[in-house]
Amino acid sequence: MVLVGIVIGAHFAKLEVTWLLLAGESMTAVTLLLLALLKNSERRAEHAIQLKLDAIAAALLETQEGKPGTAVKSLREAIKIEDDT
């Protein structure tokens, strides 16, 4: 928001083109940074969901086969994965 105010102020103050370019490039850099942060957050959420789905599938398979194993433990750990991320 501060950068937007600076750009608008620079246009109203009729500053040199160099300052306008600097303000525009700063806004571009901030936009790219926010985009990278958003993509990282999205990737982490997808990874957590995939781990949970894998644990659920393994637990269901073990239950169907009647062979108890480590899948239930993995499922419990996967459900708590949101606390760690």
C-alpha positions in Angstrom: 0.0 0.0 0.0 2.9 2.3 0.8 4.4 1.7 -2.7 1.1 2.5 -4.4 0.9 5.8 -2.5 4.5 6.6 -3.5 3.7 5.9 -7.2 0.6 8.0 -7.1 2.4 10.8 -5.3 5.3 10.6 -7.8 2.8 11.1 -10.6 1.1 14.0 -9.0 4.4 15.6 -8.0 5.5 15.3 -11.7 8.9 13.8 -10.8 11.4 12.8 -13.3 11.0 9.6 -15.4 13.8 8.0 -13.4 11.9 8.2 -10.2 8.7 6.9 -11.8 10.6 3.9 -13.3 12.2 3.2 -9.8 8.7 3.2 -8.2 7.3 0.9 -11.0 10.2 -1.5 -10.6 9.8 -1.6 -6.8 6.1 -2.4 -7.2 7.1 -5.2 -9.7 9.6 -6.6 -7.2 7.1 -6.6 -4.4 4.4 -8.3 -6.6 6.8 -11.1 -7.6 7.8 -11.6 -4.0 4.2 -11.9 -3.0 3.5 -14.3 -5.8 6.4 -16.5 -4.8 5.2 -16.6 -1.2 1.7 -17.5 -2.3 3.0 -20.3 -4.5 5.1 -21.7 -1.7 2.1 -21.7 0.6 0.0 -23.5 -2.0 2.7 -26.1 -2.6 3.0 -26.8 1.2 -0.8 -27.2 1.5 -0.9 -29.6 -1.5 1.9 -31.6 0.0 0.1 -31.9 3.4 -3.1 -33.0 1.7 -1.2 -35.6 -0.3 0.4 -37.1 2.8 -3.0 -37.4 4.5 -4.5 -39.1 1.5 -1.6 -41.5 1.2 -2.0 -42.4 4.9 -5.8 -42.8 4.6 -5.3 -45.1 1.6 -2.7 -47.2 3.4 -4.9 -47.5 6.5 -7.9 -48.6 4.4 -5.9 -51.1 2.6 -4.5 -52.6 5.8 -8.0 -52.7 7.3 -9.4 -54.4 4.2 -6.7 -57.1 4.2 -7.1 -57.6 7.9 -3.3 -57.2 8.5 -2.7 -54.5 11.1 0.5 -52.6 10.5 2.0 -49.1 10.7 -0.6 -47.4 8.5 -2.7 -46.4 11.4 0.3 -44.8 13.1 1.1 -43.0 9.8 -2.5 -41.8 9.6 -2.3 -40.3 13.1 0.9 -38.6 12.2 -0.5 -37.2 8.9 -3.5 -35.7 10.6 -1.2 -33.8 13.0 1.0 -32.6 10.1 -0.8 -29.2 9.9 0.7 -28.3 13.3 4.2 -28.7 11.9 3.7 -26.8 8.7 
